């Protein structure tokens, strides 16, 4: 098998394992999606999902978030790490949604990157989940780690890995692939003590099989 053939087999196996992947974060509308994703930076989705029910119950509209006292938001998000920065960015981002974007989460990379606290990872996730934009690749540390192990990418620079993945992923499958990687990382390919004995992809894994 050539490396390119191996990559396609890996994608097919992930598709088989997770045929209908869903976002792990809980939200009910676009601005809640933005808030939840901003909270998820360097924090588990599980932790975010414990925080957001009370947060969204307290601030039930975009206007409520935009008018919120940052210190009060801090109290709600304190357990998710970097809470001061996140609380400030959430309030400022919601204010910008109202002043610059008509109260809507924008649908382009350029517009999203203008929002406080939004980088390429967050923007790609929003573009994929909210607007099904083809080629939206969410490239975080977990994606980089797993794709590196499987030989889907090389290096650890997010933008470079993102571009490598764009070359092998069908554009319409990019968002689903990223959710599959999250699920695969949670179920099997964990950062510490990966469950190699249960993994269906060990024959491609450079960490398990250096000759792969």
Steps between C-alpha positions, in 0.01 A plus 500: 500500500618850423479772769213661312309172487557454874358845566184419310461172691534688829233750394271216396547320833427816700188545286396143582562547873318834519256521207297792638726699730344777704657794684582412859416849626141582593331810356172602345581799278795664322609742773487219760721300263749786493502528879537126554786472251679796656474330839635174361847641431744294710203348680306176451161500331369310802599784732349763269171307488486516880547877494272612219153399631520749789680757283239486225218505756641820651571672168214388278554732203785646301412842642527359852853376431597831341370692805647257753734598778825325412561417866169317517582299187833414662314343792308272265802388294764493775552122485588485130846660520618841377159614617583870522610517136209286386238701688634828360521365144149354516347831601704699247426251221127515569517879496672486161236262366242768576697805385676359193307194383134572558474257789611202294807280521682580173560233240848579368845433639601866467198625693526237773867573562407859585308380806691514831624158606435334163789331319508268201399194702188669635419659165532173309278321751233768471517503121463123489233454765288808436535549127632167365779684318702243302864464601452612861780321686515541878866453580572493873761317708293180509453500122871566448597219739270237351558591136874496563480154656302370204721659237226728373719802568844603615618779728319679780420842357119524482475692173746270323320188624170657397628548146633142486161364606318715247693321226378153600150570632198531272390859570145398587635245753744731678275601789382144559861377493590743778213377716607141429852580616360641825295185559786270406731687736248472782419134444838359405795721406532691826799725563608290798472122506338455158296181467719350229371149569150610400600726211399398145766729351819374664638376167520865390619648830858620500515495879379140530670382182806716411519330160151614403 
